[in-house]
Amino acid sequence: MNKQLELVKDFHKKFNVPILETPRAEIGDRAQLRFNLIKEEVDEYIKGVEDNDPENIAKELCDILYCVYGTILEHGLQDVIDEIFEEVHKSQMSKTYSSQKMIKGDEYKEANISKFFKN
């Protein structure tokens, strides 16, 4: 588990925020809460961009990460998220550039996420 995820885990423990030990999709109404937290931070990031405020941009990017790491913990993905990220990265790197955008060309390989959830 990376350092930032460990720090957010400490926060969750201090304030009794759920930390699942195994991956689970269903987290009840907490999913909407997690979405709202992330959205709020993204909106504040946009305000930093509009205000031309690099300090606020940096802070809000950290707040976005903080919320995402918390969501990882609430879904119990902390033990596999680094490997999943690498798998998604490989998939992203297999894309090609065309017409000023990234596309899924002939060399594209879909990320194989299911392999991380087999018992």
C-alpha positions in Angstrom: 0.0 0.0 0.0 1.4 3.4 -0.9 2.3 6.1 1.6 -0.6 8.4 0.8 -3.1 5.5 1.1 -1.6 4.7 4.5 -2.1 8.3 5.6 -5.7 8.3 4.6 -6.2 5.0 6.3 -4.9 6.7 9.5 -7.6 9.4 9.0 -10.3 6.7 8.5 -9.3 5.0 11.7 -9.2 8.2 13.7 -12.7 9.2 12.6 -14.2 5.7 12.4 -14.7 5.9 8.6 -15.2 2.5 7.1 -12.3 0.5 5.8 -13.2 -2.8 4.1 -10.7 -5.6 4.2 -11.9 -7.3 1.0 -13.1 -5.8 -2.2 -16.8 -5.0 -2.4 -18.9 -3.0 -4.9 -21.8 -2.3 -2.7 -21.2 0.2 0.1 -24.8 1.5 0.5 -25.5 5.2 0.6 -21.8 5.9 1.3 -21.2 5.5 -2.5 -23.2 8.7 -3.1 -21.3 10.4 -0.2 -18.0 9.4 -1.8 -19.2 10.7 -5.2 -20.3 14.0 -3.6 -16.9 14.5 -1.8 -14.9 13.9 -5.0 -17.2 16.1 -7.1 -16.9 19.0 -4.5 -13.1 18.8 -4.7 -13.1 18.7 -8.5 -15.4 21.8 -8.5 -13.0 23.6 -6.2 -10.1 22.6 -8.4 -11.9 24.2 -11.4 -12.4 27.4 -9.3 -8.6 27.4 -8.7 -8.0 27.2 -12.4 -10.5 30.0 -13.1 -8.9 32.1 -10.4 -5.4 31.4 -11.8 -4.5 30.2 -8.3 -1.7 27.5 -8.4 -1.6 27.1 -4.7 -5.3 26.3 -4.6 -5.0 24.0 -7.6 -2.3 22.0 -5.7 -4.4 21.8 -2.6 -7.5 20.7 -4.4 -5.6 18.1 -6.4 -4.4 16.7 -3.0 -8.0 16.8 -1.7 -9.2 14.9 -4.8 -6.6 12.3 -4.2 -7.5 12.2 -0.5 -11.1 11.5 -1.4 -10.2 8.9 -4.0 -7.9 7.1 -1.6 -10.7 7.1 1.0 -13.0 5.6 -1.6 -10.5 2.9 -2.4 -10.4 2.0 1.4 -14.2 2.0 1.6 -14.4 -0.5 -1.3 -11.7 -2.6 0.2 -9.4 -2.3 -2.8 -6.2 -1.1 -1.0 -4.4 -4.4 -1.4 -4.9 -4.6 -5.1 -5.2 -1.0 -6.3 -1.5 -0.6 -7.2 -1.6 -3.7 -9.5 -4.9 -2.6 -11.0 -3.4 0.8 -11.7 -0.5 -0.8 -13.5 -2.9 -3.0 -15.5 -4.9 0.1 -16.5 -1.7 2.0 -17.3 -0.6 -0.8 -19.7 -4.0 -0.6 -21.4 -3.7 3.2 -21.7 -0.2 2.9 -23.2 -1.6 0.5 -25.9 -3.8 3.3 -27.3 -2.7 5.4 -30.3 -3.0 9.1 -31.2 -5.1 10.1 -34.1 -7.0 13.3 -35.0 -5.7 15.1 -31.9 -7.1 12.5 -29.5 -6.2 9.1 -27.9 -8.1 6.2 -29.5 -8.3 2.5 -29.2 -6.4 1.4 -32.3 -5.3 -1.9 -33.6 -2.7 -2.4 -30.9 -5.2 -1.6 -28.0 -5.4 -4.1 -25.2 -8.3 -3.9 -22.7 -7.2 -3.9 -19.1 -7.8 -7.3 -17.5 -9.2 -6.3 -14.1 -11.0 -9.6 -13.4 -7.7 -11.4 -12.7 -7.4 -9.4 -9.5 -10.7 -10.7 -8.2 -10.3 -14.5 -8.7 -10.0 -16.5 -5.5 
